[in-house]
């Protein structure tokens, strides 16, 4: 029995056992030595009994006082707190835990933790409500889990439960301290922040597409003009009466190919500005880079920018929302383009490289030969509303960093005013491909 479970019943059992022992000793002395010596033995026994009762009562009072002190300590905690033994029996519960559960611990170990907290006859389990005590008991380590509880009104409450073992001198678990905290407000706030970030990212994509509209219109005009030319050529052959079937078929196939090209451009634009970003999937970072370059290739060509793609082969896939990573790349590429506008055309080089780091992460670097960033600008480049562009909003890079960090990665900047600026982001590899 645990020390915290020591009570008056233990004292009474000790006294009863002592009286039985004294009675047996007196009976033996009477049989062996007579009543005279037995009287002395009984007197000595009564004296020892009195001393023992005093010591036991004193020890019981000290333990009761210690228990009351511990109760006052845990009652000072505003979050529900339980002291549980390795058999999942509740030894102590603070006032907050008793108020929330509507139950009280009338005696140590009278209720299991699942009976006390949830009114269940079985321990918690499953993905939504995993049992933290199983991890603590099996591994002798602290753990934290999240439970989702549904109240009678149908309202969900999210609770974070931390459980830590208290070990005795031999290294065995004597107690488990379980602390619960209602994090519903925090979870809802985080969800709201994510929604706002998604809205902001969508607005940013719309703004970027608006800035790219002229180039994209030109890009779309090319296949449409080609379609018209191929169909006009086919029509003239038919009118002349000398149409060759194979030539007509070739014109129609060429027109169809250009129509698919135009459709691909429209689909790419539609995906880029769509609001409902799809769930994460396994994607190849090199493929996303090529798509991003394709979106801005007209701007790059019009500004006479040489593009070097140094993409590492056989890179593992990453788990990402493809459109968001493409948004990051488009933003970084267009920033590099703007940085090289005022230098000699022959010196304008954009280099995009990928590799796998020693830590097993996928790294992508966008490097330009522009004017670069000074030390002060480099320190502020990711701050909201900071911009080096005339008329810029200063939200592109902060949004990019948020997107990368949401994917478990990191976005950094480096610069040399003589050689331009470079932006590098790293992403974790998909779990199945490490």
BELCOR-V398092 format. One record per run of one state. SS is the DSSP state (H for helix, E for strand, - for the rest). FROM is the first residue (numbers start at 1). TO is the last residue. If there is no record, write none. Layout:
# BELCOR-V398092
ss/from/to
SS/FROM/TO
SS/FROM/TO
This chain:
# BELCOR-V398092
ss/from/to
-/1/2
H/3/5
-/6/7
H/8/33
-/34/34
H/35/75
-/76/80
E/81/84
-/85/88
E/89/93
-/94/94
H/95/101
-/102/111
E/112/112
H/113/118
-/119/131
H/132/139
-/140/142
E/143/150
-/151/155
E/156/167
-/168/172
E/173/182
-/183/183
H/184/211
-/212/212
H/213/240
-/241/244
H/245/273
-/274/280
E/281/283
-/284/284
H/285/302
-/303/305
E/306/310
-/311/317
E/318/320
-/321/321
H/322/339
-/340/344
H/345/347
-/348/348
E/349/356
-/357/361
E/362/368
-/369/374
H/375/380
-/381/395
H/396/406
-/407/409
E/410/416
-/417/419
E/420/427
-/428/428
E/429/429
-/430/430
H/431/433
-/434/434
